């Protein structure tokens, strides 16, 4: 039993990106939710709502935080995803990014880590799912993330028809592997996309013409693309205000300059680099794109939103 002192934050178990979902009787499937990973913890009296990095979310999402005070029993910690719905009732990451006290934010819970004082991360997902039914009381703001049986192809088809972002597969016999991406949880994106680190920009109207983005390969930041699509005037202004304090003389990308612009024109040569303003690689952008090229560039990339909940050093090619 865990002693009656504050329950520690648990680094979340991660999903491995795959091109094809695993299938079989030991696998269940969930809708991939486009929001913020979060952990809700109730000690003997105090409730905490924390980000994937352990930062406090209680003031950012006061409606959910208030609901958790009623939903969680003592000495319990659960894992899930905070999502927002727009005015039409559709999931919206933009609504999540700009959430106010009036935004319809819901915490979808999909796992239990501590159950009434007992650490249950060593139990199988099948066992934890049964415990989850008594790990909290559902409400408008705190709900269960539903699991579905296979075959995987049937669920993927259904999610694709409804315009969902992707599907998560989880092995029922797996334990909760804190901070690991073992493959016991896998995700399939139905639209190509991932997070990228912002390492620079080219100046333009409203402060920014294009973002210069990349990903980490080990400790090296590798250039991947320049992003213009998706940058509306208000977004350009916000990005410029966030990036201006990070400006540096040093290019953060280990693979620049490149020898040529390449077939698709995404290569960043020494001549093109003269147009760039470099920044310290701190901010993370969520982007959608058509495909990766053989030279590790990204084609037809579009900015979606900043990800303040993600650490730049954790961003790798998926």
Steps between C-alpha positions, in 0.01 A plus 500: 500500500618855427546703821271796569733757350460674162466252214794559263450592135551206262665560162236399245529184293541595133366366169727378224416637155422219252392470139279200574322421824558170680202266494375202698306406815760662731442846352234767557457832321421857597436820312818712488399822673654827385559686825732522800618190686426545869513323834249556779607420855309514825690459824308484827342839429697693237429455129756567226457520122841470333636514145708224337805679644356533850403867468189632672188511278248592771480872417506445125201264514301602810178326392668160481699564817181577691331186365795282605448598863169313485606228256812353661503287815781552749850371421433453128686603182368466145644560152314654209461772239353849530308595187288796392186517289422793270160667456391225258580223748809376315835432663725800439866537592479873421221531756723311744795728434289812559277362775323742732271441796211470251665236277348153516802303626464134600751265664478154342652245739653184351718352777544479875843516666415513870171348615388597851856497633634203303749531213340302216747577219633144530160353416402423143295746297212251513508513881549878514204554266274312743630712789447817299123461537534576871795741471283808441143618461417608146345843433467752217862605555659164588417200282621152408699456178325205338685188383398299194576145389652418161555429229714812471399562139132531592568760768742693279236516226242634745736765637604606151134548400438724800806710418700390804870578539609144566473177698687369805554126554580362847607151600272365772777291660737798536595674823524880529855587393554851635695727267553224242398454137529120490244426229241359739311815407503595131344786305402531137448849360234522233636837398876545477618728774724540801670756717801700376747727679515861382864594437451818302279708274515723197369853567191623320157653546382499863856411600531156340486369144589136575616283788815289473437172679667168573528201732759352733714206395664420830631836621522651151222723366440411135335737254181363337298779338389860472136559591274770355161328465273542800661824617216752513587863597408458867709182522799672337480779756476260793789288374716807444439622855587155638810455282649849524649445850661176374691655208865391476786540254564126496319265260370211716473245217782246474434412134514853354594634254385254236666472160186548289135598529403145402225373276219651706675825588515440876879485517656789693821613331756746635347770280149438634629487857592869473128576496441317829482630855612225740346432839586279794308172448244527778156515334319201351253521211238242406492464119324294234667401173474281192810281533866465593756509219810282468709795620304529829310806383125543530272585207191723509529577869237702687521664842222394739590637843772547759542217750587658832462161667786338305875526569711584195760235584232230487409576137637232266395383156201271545 
